[in-house]
Amino acid sequence: MSLFSRSIAPTSRFVGAIPFLSIPLTAFFYFGSVEFAFGNNHPNNKVQFVSSSKPGPNPDLLLIETYKHLANNELDKAQTKVDELLLAYPNFHLAYLIRGDLIAMRTRPVTRFGAANNAPNDKLKDLHEEAIARLKAITERPNKDLVPSVLLQMSEEQRYSLVMDAKRARLYLYENIGGIPTLLSDYYVSQGKLGMDKFKEGDQRTPLGVYYITNRLPGAKLPDFYGPGALPLNYPNEWDKLNGRGGSGIWLHGVPSTNYSRAPLASDGCIVLSNPDFLKIAATVDITKTPVIISEKINFIPRANWQSEKLNARKLVDSWQQNIASNTPANAIQLYSKNFKNTANEPALTWLTKQALMTSKPVGSMKFRELSQFKYPGRDEIIVSNFIVDIQTSRGVSSSKRRQYWMKEANLWRIIYEDNSQIAGPRVEPEQLKELAQTASKEILIPPTNSQVSSAQPDKKTTTSSQVEKSSSGKANQAHTEIAQTVNRWLNVWSAKNTKAYLAHYAKDFQTPNGETRKSWMEERRSRIEGKGKITVKIDTPTIVVDGNTATVKFRQNYQSGALTASSRKTLTMIKQDGKWLIKQERTGS
């Protein structure tokens, strides 16, 4: 596809099948700006990037409108659009090329792309490819009623996901609305100079796979090359390592302050966005929770088809749960591939036994929550499933995060890789399963002490007569009152966006929800709370169970901030330390 397939005289009218994809471009060298576009030789001309909370116009839409006016020989209207583009993004090199083209077309025919003297061919080629990628993004944008086939299921905790289509040079942002991935926006991106499918350090390729953002790196701590910041990915992940893939340092990041964007193939493997686009994404995603799926090409399917594929994927995990619960090794082992792998290269049966899931059928309950499932990009048919297993023991709830890679072998789905990591509670050993017992205790409702508890709370008469067991001592009643007051103070300081007081409600040995460091978790919470507008948090039907210096508090949490409204079940495990009740563990879901 050419952007300069024919000459345009000053009064000519362009005719073509897709006219706005075939307009010639002339470099903006007419303004003596070669160094501004392609070098850094004049520091005085350096454009300083200033972030703004006010979103700018869509550059791709303005670009395509410019080409439409050119196709209709409406040069004045085309220049108005490109000037609007440059006003919003003064360091957009491609827009300067188009503006130079417009000026040249008023005086003479244009016969080739970048017709100015001494124009660097490699830079012109980069801008030519960027123009094609940006215009295709508009003409080939997926319908909002379609869903990327890779997003089988997002958990309740995953509000957003990022899906990259390498062939389209596009990154799509989806929001989890009622369990359905819904397209919010999409962004032009650059990838590795040699394309996709990274294998080793320095191969200048971008990896294919399912990844998560591990941290936020502020631009103040990075060279200008990375723009306003970076979001590192967990490449290589466990699947990459098992398949011999190496390297590191794959980030989502911005561009130098002298640029608006880079060519589609321009990085050493990272995913590069314009600085405004990077800031939008960085302010949206949740560290460790937002999946980033990088694929050669994304297949968008109707929601009915997606629902069917989602159901079939869910059945895989359901079958595993049922066979584990049946305590029949012969049945469960059939779900594992003969080529099963884990990080220790153990056989599947040895692995299952070590995980204390099949030694004995637990007397206590075993529950599963926060299921997410994604198709893993690549040549093989693979589904990666993530979920949390909660096992009730005599020493409390033991929670672990499990990740399974299911591969289709001879038309049958089998687990090819699995790992399991303890995230909270006591470690469950095989011999302890025989001694599991349910803790018998009564649930006691939190009395409504202030406005944070919603009107759905039962009235005081009902609480006293039917749902509060009379304690054998005043000490137990005092504990319930202290815990209720602590929870309400926690809700109040959260709603007031008093981050310091909010974080002070968490124990020093707080078990972070995703196994990240406490420091990383605190930075994430501080960013999420202080970055919001008005916050309102209320709870319904709360209950307290006290066991000595440990307590379990359960309730339905209703959260609202701006247009976001969310309601979910929450469980707090609290401990008494230095005379204060503090949160040791926080879980969302049933």
TIFIRO-214875 format. One line per field, with one value per residue (C-alpha): y, z negated, x negated. Coordinates in Angstrom, 3 decimals. Each point is the difference from the previous one (the first is absolute). Example, Ala and Ser with C-alpha at 12.3 -4.5 7.8 and 13.67 -1.06 7.14 Angstrom:
! TIFIRO-214875
y: [-4.500,3.440];
z: [-7.800,0.660];
x: [-12.300,-1.370];
! end
This chain:
! TIFIRO-214875
y: [0.000,3.311,3.439,1.621,-2.021,2.944,3.667,2.669,3.330,3.115,-0.221,-3.745,-2.216,-3.332,-3.077,-3.436,-3.045,1.182,3.581,1.082,-2.878,1.026,3.689,0.969,1.421,2.649,0.617,3.009,0.816,3.129,1.546,-0.881,-2.592,-3.047,-0.061,0.407,-3.005,-2.370,1.035,1.729,2.376,3.178,-0.246,3.415,-1.497,-2.825,-0.319,-0.427,-2.475,1.252,-2.442,1.180,-1.491,1.351,-2.591,1.219,-0.799,-3.382,0.459,-2.901,1.430,3.412,-1.678,-1.903,3.119,1.825,-2.672,0.033,3.729,-0.580,-2.653,2.567,2.635,2.099,1.272,2.765,-2.390,-2.534,2.608,1.068,-3.582,-0.517,3.337,-1.174,-3.170,1.942,2.379,-2.950,-1.944,2.437,-2.725,-2.325,-0.505,-1.694,2.992,2.307,-2.181,0.320,3.762,0.357,-2.089,2.301,3.104,-1.583,-1.140,3.611,0.850,-3.142,-3.673,-2.431,-3.095,-1.895,-0.411,2.451,1.915,2.514,-0.139,-2.032,-1.679,-3.100,-2.991,-2.143,2.667,0.577,-3.736,-0.029,2.829,-1.650,-3.229,1.922,1.781,-3.295,-1.593,2.959,0.181,-3.758,0.243,2.186,-1.888,-3.410,0.895,-2.929,0.395,0.583,-2.990,-2.290,-1.457,-1.039,-3.797,0.026,1.548,-3.065,1.132,2.837,-0.377,2.402,1.519,0.748,3.190,0.588,-1.956,1.043,-1.916,0.690,-0.797,0.126,-0.057,3.014,1.744,0.517,-0.382,-0.419,0.897,-2.078,0.461,-2.894,1.075,-2.626,-2.704,1.131,1.604,3.345,2.099,3.377,1.319,-1.012,1.404,-0.049,-1.807,-0.838,-3.442,-1.727,0.902,-3.642,-0.692,-2.459,-3.274,0.900,-2.861,1.439,3.125,2.593,-1.549,3.248,-1.870,0.470,-3.103,-1.795,-1.045,0.892,2.366,2.302,3.450,-0.350,3.593,3.689,1.835,3.800,1.999,2.107,-3.070,-0.954,1.520,2.234,-2.851,-1.732,3.023,0.541,-3.499,-3.756,-3.042,-3.115,-3.383,-3.363,-1.276,-2.694,-1.632,-3.627,-1.295,1.989,-1.426,-3.583,0.469,1.432,3.629,2.553,3.692,2.576,3.633,-0.074,3.166,2.109,3.518,3.396,1.866,2.794,3.503,0.898,-2.643,-0.696,-3.627,-2.511,-2.243,-3.287,-1.976,2.144,-1.374,-2.588,-2.102,2.346,1.270,3.744,2.481,3.744,1.815,1.074,-3.581,-1.434,2.321,-1.038,-3.680,0.468,1.775,-2.805,-3.371,-1.889,-1.272,-3.845,-0.288,1.381,-2.683,1.115,-2.448,0.439,-1.789,-0.014,0.549,0.233,-1.784,1.919,-2.149,0.589,-0.082,-3.146,-1.871,1.445,-1.157,-3.525,-0.020,1.460,-2.759,-2.741,1.431,0.189,-3.679,-0.894,1.495,-1.374,-3.513,0.436,1.208,-2.907,-2.599,1.505,0.078,-3.645,-0.976,-2.487,0.305,-2.182,2.432,3.171,-1.176,-0.528,3.760,0.420,-0.328,-2.656,2.943,1.842,2.482,2.028,1.967,-3.077,-2.403,-2.273,-2.578,1.125,-2.492,1.055,3.620,-0.534,-1.893,2.696,2.614,-1.765,-0.211,-3.748,-1.551,0.076,1.513,3.097,0.135,3.794,1.843,0.636,2.980,1.516,3.675,2.737,-2.152,1.549,-1.776,1.158,-1.565,-0.002,1.516,-2.223,-2.994,-2.470,0.042,0.940,1.434,1.458,-0.147,1.851,-0.396,0.038,-3.055,0.564,-2.969,0.261,-1.508,-0.109,2.759,2.290,0.405,-0.987,1.818,-0.788,1.249,-2.654,0.423,-2.696,-0.184,-2.238,-1.192,-1.764,-3.367,-2.371,2.009,-0.362,2.717,-0.936,1.936,0.490,2.273,0.947,1.990,0.854,2.743,0.615,3.535,-0.023,-2.072,-3.144,-2.385,-3.254,-3.118,-3.444,-1.468,2.962,-0.649,-2.941,2.318,2.780,0.973,2.764,2.633,0.272,3.608,2.363,2.999,3.296,3.071,3.273,2.568,3.056,2.679,2.661,0.912,-2.189,-3.062,0.116,-0.213,-3.676,-0.729,-1.879,2.152,-0.154,-2.029,-2.788,-0.042,-0.323,-2.641,-2.432,0.541,0.804,-2.843,1.123,-0.149,-1.800,3.035,3.735,-0.399,-1.597,2.751,2.610,-1.622,0.134,3.667,0.867,-1.818,1.678,3.409,-0.792,-1.079,3.150,2.215,-1.852,0.744,3.649,0.741,-1.879,2.128,3.119,-1.046,0.225,-2.465,0.135,-0.844,-2.616,-1.870,0.184,-2.452,-2.794,-2.231,0.015,-3.616,0.718,-2.734,1.884,-1.355,-0.939,-0.832,3.323,1.833,2.112,3.083,-0.662,-0.636,3.236,2.024,-1.544,0.758,3.551,0.595,-1.471,1.949,3.373,-0.169,-0.228,2.708,-0.308,-3.478,-1.538,-3.416,-1.626,-3.535,-2.236,-2.958,-0.135,-2.850,-0.628,-3.304,0.328,-2.673,1.396,2.648,-0.876,1.011,-0.487,2.810,-0.572,2.495,1.233,3.058,2.722,2.279,3.119,2.471,2.171,-2.206,-3.171,-1.986,-3.427,-2.438,-3.123,-2.343,0.658,-1.879,1.586,-2.091,2.184,-0.450,1.870,1.493,2.417,0.463,0.844,-2.028,0.050,-1.550,-2.943,-1.309,1.432,-2.189,0.788,-2.549,-2.682];
z: [0.000,1.073,-1.452,3.042,2.956,2.299,0.481,-1.082,1.817,-1.795,1.594,0.447,-1.681,-1.402,0.861,-1.473,-1.630,-3.431,0.801,-3.415,-0.102,3.266,-0.482,0.425,-2.894,0.247,-2.789,-2.247,0.825,1.712,-3.471,-0.682,-2.620,0.974,-3.347,-1.908,1.744,0.173,-2.469,-3.229,1.282,-1.220,-3.700,0.191,2.319,-2.405,-0.575,-3.676,-0.693,-2.506,-1.241,-0.276,-1.602,2.907,2.812,3.443,3.298,1.607,2.311,2.249,0.611,0.836,2.320,1.883,0.284,1.498,2.651,0.811,0.697,2.153,1.958,0.752,0.955,-3.023,-0.858,-2.353,-2.067,-0.022,-1.278,-2.700,-1.257,0.065,-1.774,-2.665,-0.304,-0.432,-2.497,-2.197,0.607,1.028,0.245,2.324,2.834,2.355,-0.192,1.052,3.047,1.013,-0.566,2.170,2.645,-0.049,0.493,2.859,1.759,0.374,2.158,1.849,0.621,-2.627,1.496,-2.938,-3.757,-1.740,3.138,-1.792,0.651,-2.349,-1.743,-1.941,1.706,-3.137,-1.974,2.863,0.147,-3.737,0.350,3.054,-1.966,-2.992,2.240,1.441,-3.476,-1.424,2.904,-0.083,-3.696,0.807,3.048,-1.673,-3.555,-1.564,-0.646,-3.674,0.063,0.783,-2.654,0.335,-0.034,-2.331,-2.869,-1.111,-3.566,-2.208,-3.755,-2.178,-1.102,3.576,1.072,3.103,2.559,2.760,3.296,2.606,3.695,1.527,3.640,-0.613,-2.207,-2.479,-3.723,-1.095,-3.481,-1.238,-3.138,-1.832,-0.107,-1.400,0.919,3.659,1.430,1.420,2.270,-1.545,2.305,2.164,0.570,2.691,-1.215,1.166,-0.440,0.448,3.075,1.115,-0.837,-2.437,-1.822,-2.216,-0.814,-1.427,-1.359,2.641,2.877,0.364,-0.071,-2.125,-1.876,0.611,-3.064,-3.038,-2.368,-2.935,-0.908,-2.989,-0.930,0.888,0.834,-0.055,2.805,-2.503,-0.741,3.659,2.984,2.286,2.539,-1.956,-0.175,-3.106,-1.387,0.517,-0.962,-0.198,1.003,-1.611,3.077,-0.006,-1.721,-1.160,3.450,1.707,-2.369,0.489,3.752,-0.141,0.636,-1.586,-0.255,-2.243,-0.230,2.150,-0.859,1.114,0.177,1.692,2.432,-0.263,-0.440,3.568,1.488,0.030,1.100,1.601,3.059,-0.275,-0.122,-2.069,-3.492,-1.359,-1.142,-2.178,0.779,0.622,-0.115,0.436,-3.298,-0.313,0.699,-2.478,-2.755,0.648,-0.294,-3.010,-1.853,0.804,-0.494,-3.284,-0.827,-0.077,0.960,3.534,2.599,3.044,2.867,2.904,3.213,3.631,1.037,-2.024,1.076,-0.919,-0.327,-0.688,-3.650,0.497,1.285,-2.799,-2.637,1.413,-0.069,-3.503,-1.225,1.549,-1.622,-3.380,0.278,0.016,-3.438,-1.284,1.032,-1.838,-3.148,0.074,0.436,-2.744,-2.358,0.813,-1.471,2.843,1.318,3.027,1.177,-0.706,1.593,3.305,0.274,0.104,3.128,0.249,0.815,-3.176,-1.281,-3.093,-1.172,-1.818,2.941,-2.216,1.289,-0.301,-2.758,-2.127,0.548,-1.003,-3.149,-1.058,0.387,-2.729,2.128,0.416,-3.110,-1.858,0.559,-2.228,-2.757,0.305,3.051,3.196,2.078,3.287,0.997,2.309,3.128,3.114,3.305,3.131,3.278,0.144,3.287,2.178,2.296,-2.605,-1.383,-3.648,-2.706,-3.143,-3.072,-3.272,-3.207,-3.775,-2.174,-3.607,-2.364,-3.440,-2.642,-3.785,0.050,2.350,3.754,2.171,3.356,3.024,3.564,2.706,3.660,2.605,3.667,1.909,3.433,2.654,0.775,2.500,-0.368,-3.797,-2.503,-2.502,-2.653,1.373,-2.775,-3.495,-2.932,-3.418,-2.386,-3.580,-0.424,-3.446,-3.093,-1.350,2.332,0.462,-0.107,1.152,-3.507,-1.256,2.389,-2.127,-2.960,1.721,-1.895,0.379,-2.703,-1.678,-0.768,0.259,2.313,-1.738,1.879,-0.168,-1.716,2.195,-1.730,2.715,3.474,1.760,-0.632,2.510,-0.686,0.957,-3.463,-2.233,-2.753,-3.560,-1.259,2.523,-0.702,-3.740,0.064,2.716,1.327,-2.935,-2.266,-3.596,-1.003,-3.129,-0.860,0.606,1.650,3.120,0.354,-0.383,2.825,2.350,-0.795,0.539,3.339,1.172,-0.870,1.742,3.204,0.025,-0.540,2.879,2.260,-1.061,0.684,3.298,1.102,-1.189,2.090,-3.128,1.310,-3.035,-2.407,2.437,0.222,-3.794,-0.281,1.499,-2.058,0.564,1.174,2.279,2.650,3.296,2.378,2.846,-1.879,0.853,-2.519,-2.608,1.357,3.530,-1.286,-2.036,3.019,2.098,-2.591,-0.502,3.769,0.422,-2.901,0.474,3.764,-0.287,-0.368,-2.694,-1.580,-1.846,-1.676,-1.869,-1.194,-0.363,-2.316,-1.777,-2.408,-2.495,-1.224,-2.880,-1.056,-2.671,1.577,3.526,1.690,3.347,1.320,3.019,1.848,3.390,1.038,2.160,1.574,2.109,1.555,2.901,2.603,-1.584,-2.204,-1.317,-2.456,-1.261,-2.958,-2.218,-2.866,-2.462,-2.257,-2.976,-2.843,-3.228,-0.235,-2.685,-1.166,3.482,2.502,3.381,3.405,0.717,3.140,2.431,2.501,2.604,1.165,-1.553];
x: [0.000,-1.578,0.443,-1.551,1.280,0.601,-0.819,2.452,-0.059,1.237,3.466,0.329,2.610,-1.146,2.046,-0.606,1.598,-1.125,-1.009,-1.185,-2.501,-1.620,-0.818,-3.681,-1.987,-2.695,-2.470,0.237,-3.581,1.369,-0.068,-3.632,1.004,-1.999,-1.812,3.270,1.471,-2.913,-2.640,-0.837,-2.667,1.696,0.907,1.716,2.594,0.810,3.745,0.799,2.788,2.549,2.617,3.576,3.058,2.066,0.072,-1.047,1.733,-0.490,-3.022,0.993,3.475,-1.455,-2.488,2.663,2.199,-2.980,-0.393,3.694,-0.179,-3.070,1.866,2.717,-2.635,1.053,-3.457,1.146,2.106,-2.839,-2.435,2.467,0.117,-3.749,-0.520,2.449,-2.050,-3.257,1.574,0.936,-3.233,-2.772,-2.662,1.989,-2.516,2.450,2.330,-2.867,-0.576,3.631,-0.004,-3.095,1.713,3.016,-2.106,-1.965,3.176,1.121,-3.026,-1.100,0.737,-1.298,-1.583,-1.410,0.225,-2.330,-0.878,-2.227,-3.718,-2.215,2.948,-1.210,1.624,0.081,1.875,2.435,0.619,0.768,2.525,1.538,0.568,1.361,2.522,1.249,0.274,1.921,2.438,0.607,0.799,2.982,1.248,-0.480,1.035,1.917,3.695,0.792,2.347,-2.936,-2.293,-3.667,0.000,-3.039,2.011,1.942,0.707,-1.171,0.355,1.970,-3.295,-1.094,1.709,-2.130,-1.996,-2.396,-0.062,-2.673,0.458,-3.488,1.145,2.224,-2.626,2.832,0.562,3.646,1.238,2.964,2.069,1.617,3.662,2.337,-2.504,-0.135,-3.177,1.149,-2.210,-0.846,-2.733,-2.935,-3.482,-2.671,-3.147,-3.507,-1.540,-3.367,-2.054,-0.034,3.616,1.543,-0.733,-2.944,-2.369,-3.211,-1.609,-0.779,1.975,2.020,3.305,3.127,1.222,3.295,1.953,2.102,-1.780,0.654,-1.304,-2.321,-0.769,0.208,-3.236,0.396,-1.557,-1.962,-2.148,-0.525,-1.820,2.077,-0.055,2.814,2.277,2.161,-0.532,0.037,2.090,-2.219,1.480,-0.778,-1.866,-1.242,2.960,0.064,0.989,-2.755,-2.612,1.148,-0.287,-3.499,0.927,-2.271,-0.679,1.615,1.003,3.136,1.917,2.903,-1.397,0.184,-2.252,-2.605,1.368,-1.034,2.316,3.697,-0.378,-2.350,0.209,1.966,-3.278,-2.329,-0.696,-2.420,2.976,2.039,3.498,-0.217,2.885,0.298,-0.427,3.676,1.115,-2.495,1.237,3.615,-0.889,-2.287,2.811,2.460,-1.689,-0.352,-3.473,-0.206,3.686,0.367,-0.818,-2.013,0.542,-2.427,0.942,-1.101,3.619,3.199,3.155,3.169,3.128,3.744,1.038,2.093,-3.074,-2.093,2.509,-0.195,-3.811,0.011,2.324,-2.134,-3.133,1.742,0.932,-3.707,-0.574,3.311,-1.041,-3.301,1.772,2.451,-2.723,-2.139,2.988,0.811,-3.381,-0.526,-3.577,0.731,2.677,-1.933,-3.235,1.795,0.385,-3.785,-2.130,-2.693,-2.246,1.034,-2.571,-0.541,-2.996,-1.391,0.630,2.100,2.519,3.601,0.888,-2.969,0.916,3.635,-0.953,-2.438,2.716,2.014,3.119,0.390,-1.523,3.269,3.393,0.147,2.573,-0.085,1.239,-1.957,1.129,-1.120,0.190,-1.311,-0.147,-1.524,-0.680,-1.807,-1.018,-3.769,-1.292,-2.171,0.133,1.341,3.555,-0.543,2.253,-1.546,2.259,-0.571,1.996,-0.323,0.655,1.146,-0.246,1.616,-2.298,0.048,-2.623,1.894,0.508,-2.948,0.069,-2.149,-0.115,0.005,-0.927,0.654,-0.931,2.419,-1.159,2.048,-1.596,1.648,3.209,0.004,-0.845,-2.723,-1.948,-3.515,-1.287,1.140,-1.314,1.350,-1.084,1.100,1.349,1.635,0.687,-1.687,-1.773,1.926,-2.172,1.270,0.092,1.990,2.863,1.092,0.449,1.944,3.109,2.494,-0.142,3.373,0.820,2.916,0.151,0.623,1.188,-1.911,2.230,0.639,-2.112,0.036,1.202,-2.555,2.179,2.841,3.720,0.001,-1.456,2.519,1.490,-1.282,2.945,-0.546,-3.719,0.509,2.705,-1.007,-3.491,-2.261,-0.957,-0.292,-3.625,-1.104,-2.074,-0.012,-3.408,1.486,2.618,-2.716,-2.000,2.980,0.568,-3.680,-0.074,3.214,-1.407,-3.297,1.757,2.086,-3.061,-1.712,2.980,0.078,-3.684,0.225,2.965,-1.851,-3.048,-2.176,-2.576,-2.273,2.819,1.370,-3.333,-0.397,2.924,-2.151,-2.284,-3.756,0.235,2.990,0.272,0.231,2.679,-2.357,-3.181,-1.660,-2.171,1.745,-1.775,1.229,3.522,-0.031,-1.176,2.761,2.690,-1.273,0.043,3.481,1.553,-1.669,0.471,3.777,2.611,2.649,0.112,2.948,-0.308,2.887,0.677,3.064,0.764,-3.377,-0.829,-2.812,-1.442,-2.505,-2.487,-2.306,-2.222,1.143,3.250,1.719,2.198,2.261,2.201,1.143,-1.971,1.573,-2.611,0.581,-2.428,1.127,1.683,-1.375,2.370,-0.981,1.557,-1.791,-0.282,-3.011,-1.645,-2.453,-2.205,-0.927,-2.464,-0.561,-3.488,-1.162,3.584,1.348,2.002,-1.763,0.678,-2.296,1.711,2.572,1.851,2.633,2.579,2.138];
! end
